[in-house]
């Protein structure tokens, strides 16, 4: 329990620079935008996921910590040219979706990524990660295993999570 408190304080402390995950947590996806001016970093620590966005090397403008149960993940469906996964953090009426994709047929294995900010059903902005800046924990994201460890099941037919029965 003590570690979770440290993570929350570490991500929300004014003036603290961010870019890496706090000690003891695992990177989900991170990347930069606008030629490195801004960074998004998402991490996993036990049953908590975190999101931080702001100027690269500066204090986060927005930090969120959510239970893994409350983070909506869209895992790769297992077919098609692109391996892609994403997940969404809710913050009131706003949602923040971070995604990555790998083209299985491309000669280079550069990972692409983006961040979508929405309010309700309306997309407010889509930010494309700077080329070469996307870092992930690799496929599959450990968020999937964390959700199933908490008793959630992914229904591939309905494309939604449900609680184990």
C-alpha positions as CSV (number, residue, x, y, z in Angstrom):
1,X,0.0,0.0,0.0
2,X,2.8,2.4,0.8
3,X,4.2,2.1,-2.8
4,X,0.9,3.1,-4.3
5,X,0.9,6.3,-2.2
6,X,4.5,7.1,-3.3
7,X,3.5,6.6,-7.0
8,X,0.5,9.0,-6.6
9,X,2.6,11.6,-4.9
10,X,5.5,11.2,-7.4
11,X,3.2,11.7,-10.5
12,X,1.3,14.7,-9.1
13,X,4.0,16.7,-7.3
14,X,4.2,20.2,-8.7
15,X,7.4,21.1,-10.5
16,X,8.6,17.5,-10.8
17,X,9.8,16.5,-14.2
18,X,8.4,13.3,-15.7
19,X,9.3,11.0,-18.6
20,X,10.0,7.7,-17.0
21,X,7.8,5.5,-14.9
22,X,8.2,5.7,-11.2
23,X,10.5,3.1,-9.6
24,X,8.8,-0.3,-9.4
25,X,6.3,0.3,-12.1
26,X,6.3,-0.8,-15.7
27,X,6.0,1.3,-18.9
28,X,2.9,0.8,-21.0
29,X,3.3,3.4,-23.7
30,X,5.2,6.7,-23.9
31,X,6.0,9.1,-26.7
32,X,6.7,12.7,-27.6
33,X,4.7,15.1,-29.7
34,X,5.4,18.4,-31.6
35,X,9.1,17.7,-32.2
36,X,9.7,16.6,-28.6
37,X,8.0,19.5,-26.9
38,X,5.4,17.4,-25.1
39,X,5.4,13.9,-23.7
40,X,2.8,11.3,-22.7
41,X,3.9,8.5,-20.3
42,X,1.6,5.7,-19.1
43,X,2.7,3.1,-16.6
44,X,1.4,0.1,-14.7
45,X,2.0,-0.6,-11.0
46,X,0.2,-3.7,-9.6
47,X,-3.5,-2.9,-10.0
48,X,-3.0,0.8,-10.8
49,X,-2.4,2.5,-14.2
50,X,-1.1,6.0,-14.5
51,X,-1.2,8.7,-17.2
52,X,1.0,11.8,-17.4
53,X,1.1,14.5,-20.1
54,X,3.0,17.7,-20.3
55,X,6.1,19.5,-21.5
56,X,9.1,17.2,-22.0
57,X,11.4,17.5,-18.9
58,X,8.8,19.7,-17.1
59,X,6.0,19.2,-14.7
60,X,3.0,17.1,-15.9
61,X,0.0,19.3,-17.0
62,X,-2.3,16.3,-16.3
63,X,-1.7,13.2,-14.2
64,X,-4.2,10.5,-13.7
65,X,-4.0,7.3,-11.6
66,X,-6.8,4.8,-12.1
67,X,-7.5,1.2,-11.0
68,X,-6.7,-1.2,-13.9
69,X,-10.4,-2.2,-13.7
70,X,-11.4,1.4,-14.7
71,X,-9.0,1.7,-17.7
72,X,-10.7,0.5,-20.9
73,X,-8.3,-1.5,-23.0
74,X,-8.7,-2.4,-26.6
75,X,-6.3,-5.4,-27.2
76,X,-5.1,-6.5,-30.6
77,X,-7.8,-8.6,-32.3
78,X,-5.2,-11.1,-33.7
79,X,-5.6,-10.5,-37.4
80,X,-4.7,-7.9,-40.0
81,X,-1.6,-6.2,-41.1
82,X,-1.2,-4.0,-38.0
83,X,-0.6,-5.2,-34.4
84,X,-2.3,-2.4,-32.4
85,X,-3.4,-1.9,-28.8
86,X,-4.8,1.0,-26.9
87,X,-6.4,2.0,-23.7
88,X,-8.5,4.9,-22.3
89,X,-8.3,6.9,-19.1
90,X,-11.5,8.7,-18.1
91,X,-11.4,12.0,-16.3
92,X,-15.0,13.3,-15.8
93,X,-16.5,14.0,-19.3
94,X,-13.0,13.7,-20.9
95,X,-11.2,10.6,-22.1
96,X,-7.6,10.1,-23.1
97,X,-6.8,7.2,-25.4
98,X,-3.2,6.2,-26.0
99,X,-2.5,3.7,-28.8
100,X,0.4,2.1,-30.5
101,X,0.6,0.1,-33.8
102,X,3.3,-2.0,-35.6
103,X,3.0,-2.7,-39.3
104,X,3.9,-6.4,-39.6
105,X,4.7,-6.1,-43.3
106,X,7.0,-3.1,-43.1
107,X,10.7,-3.6,-43.5
108,X,11.5,-1.4,-40.6
109,X,9.9,-2.1,-37.3
110,X,9.2,1.5,-36.2
111,X,6.3,1.7,-33.8
112,X,3.6,4.4,-34.5
113,X,1.4,5.9,-31.8
114,X,-1.1,8.5,-31.0
115,X,-3.2,10.2,-28.3
116,X,-6.8,11.1,-28.7
117,X,-8.5,13.5,-26.3
118,X,-12.3,13.4,-26.4
119,X,-15.2,15.0,-24.5
120,X,-18.2,12.7,-24.6
121,X,-18.5,11.4,-28.2
122,X,-16.6,14.3,-29.7
123,X,-12.9,14.0,-30.5
124,X,-11.2,17.3,-29.4
125,X,-7.7,16.5,-30.6
126,X,-5.6,13.7,-32.1
127,X,-1.9,14.0,-31.5
128,X,0.5,11.8,-33.6
129,X,3.6,10.6,-31.8
130,X,6.9,11.9,-33.2
131,X,8.5,9.4,-35.5
132,X,10.8,7.1,-33.5
133,X,9.7,8.3,-30.1
134,X,7.2,5.6,-29.2
135,X,8.3,3.2,-26.4
136,X,6.1,0.3,-25.2
137,X,6.5,-2.6,-22.9
138,X,6.0,-4.8,-26.0
139,X,3.2,-6.9,-27.3
140,X,1.0,-7.8,-25.5
141,X,0.8,-4.9,-23.1
142,X,0.9,-6.1,-19.5
143,X,-2.4,-4.2,-18.9
144,X,-4.3,-7.1,-20.4
145,X,-2.9,-9.6,-17.9
146,X,-3.5,-7.1,-15.1
147,X,-7.1,-6.8,-16.0
148,X,-7.6,-10.5,-16.2
149,X,-5.8,-11.0,-12.9
150,X,-8.5,-8.7,-11.4
151,X,-11.3,-11.0,-12.8
152,X,-12.1,-9.2,-16.0
153,X,-12.6,-11.0,-19.3
154,X,-12.2,-9.7,-22.8
155,X,-15.1,-10.7,-25.1
156,X,-13.7,-10.7,-28.6
157,X,-17.2,-11.0,-30.2
158,X,-18.5,-7.9,-28.4
159,X,-15.2,-6.0,-28.1
160,X,-15.7,-5.2,-24.4
161,X,-14.6,-6.2,-21.0
162,X,-16.9,-7.9,-18.4
163,X,-16.4,-9.1,-14.9
164,X,-15.8,-12.9,-14.5
165,X,-18.9,-14.7,-13.4
